[in-house]
Amino acid sequence: MSGIKITIAIDGYSSCGKSTIAKQLAARLGYSYIDSGAMYRAITLYFLRNGVNYNSPDEVAAALNDIHLSFAFNNTAKSSDIYLNDEDVSQPIRDMLVSEKVSPVAAIKQVRSFAVAQQKRMGRKKGIVMDGRDIGTVVFPDAELKIFMVADPAVRVMRRFKEMYATNPHITIDEVRHNLELRDYIDSTREESPLHRAADALLLDNSSMTRDEQLEKVTVWVKDRAISNMVR
Ligand code: CDP
């Protein structure tokens, strides 16, 4: 499999563990990993900090004009940090305030065009794992491997609660549940590239799988796709 560069698109609902499997795969394959959700979160952070009225197309256009997003690999964390105009915003984008506003912001057509154009550019050379909501349907419709992840809602809530509790001990399970439910609803019912499973995406339900089990399962899929791509 070494040397073969394919494109891997991972989509699914909030807190299904997309970034965990994406990071595992990128590390195992020597691919780059792009968390497309971090881009929408960074844009949302900028909008919040600058009081951008996201119902005004002019204000949104002016704000996007001032936003520069980039990723830099962090060797200690073994994952990429996201920079918003040269500031590392990897932590602040995880705040509940951002989580509450990100889905409405990500539903704006101008915001999506801005982010998708960059995502397509990042994937030009293949050898990339990207996760999000529209990666297999819009960003990389020709990806050799598409995965659609699902997990039991109760499992997802507890996973996200534990993650957020580590930095915010005031967070409640109800707050987390409400946020996930609302984002899933907005993300899958919006007009612009709503979240849905691409017809050719493989379904991965990791509700009761360990990290190692899911990595082994998906690695088989990668090998299969890499080989069939080689002989095509
Ligand atoms: O919290 P979680 O890690 O599940 O979400 P995320 O990947 O950080 O994405 C945050 C939000 O960005 C989602 O709820 C979507 O509203 C939006 N998003 C999107 O619209 N399209 C993507 N490709 C990725 C994220």
Residues whose N, C-alpha, C, O or C-beta is under 5 A from the ligand:
A	BS01	CDP	Y13 S14 S15 S36 G37 A38 Y40 V102 S103 A106 D131 G132 R133 D134 R183 D187
